[in-house]
């Protein structure tokens, strides 16, 4: 910078002389009282110049500090962005519906027999007229045989029933099974839930459909001699590849059944109720909270501040050099004047 100033002065000697004349005029135009000439004026000028230099150095250090902070913020922003890309956040949203797609309920009764199946509304289940005796089957049912997906050897028999749909009317499905005899200490019936009964009906290969459902969904049990109340809720999960999986969550309550038949035998009665818990479908997906556009905007602001700080530091250095040069010129002028 000093070399550039020297070249500029050498190229424009006329301007340099004019500055010298102005400085000489300024110095000659100062009128001081007697006895203070040559003592007070240089000290005042020196103190002002010293304060300006100190102030310029302080500003320079402040902006260097700001530049260091900006560089740290850039590093921290990039690190946070990379960390958020590696660890997405699970997002849960709820969608309210008035009608569900009727789920499929697959029962594995074994030797048990379906006695009755009805749809009721508003949680009202009338008393059983002839418990343990065949009744009305008002549900849509289908029977299917398929090989076990885990062994591929044993055959399995499933009774598939259409589940409830109308959640506003609190529709429920009430089923009654009968088991005449059993060789086990505990009697229970397995069941599993899948998302759409209509997909099962329209599937060209129902056996393969049921094998896939058994491989994907968990199976549950309800016991004999009790009334089991199952409240379902639907959870959809969106995978990274865009696919969607569906599963059920259940809240189960069990109430003891008091057998009031005149001649209760050794047979077992099973009662189970299926109802939707609430009208909200829960959707779960992983989202990345890091927004690249926000990061780009922040980096642009930081780099702009860096450039502004560098520009101000450059101007401060030029100003200090200029003040120093003027101070040297005045010192030379005073020396020449005394000599």
Helices and strands as residue ranges (DSSP letters): H 2-11, H 13-29, H 40-86, E 89-96, E 104-108, E 113-120, E 141-147, E 155-162, E 172-179, E 188-194, H 197-202, H 206-216, E 219-223, E 226-238, E 244-256, E 268-276, E 280-287, H 292-338
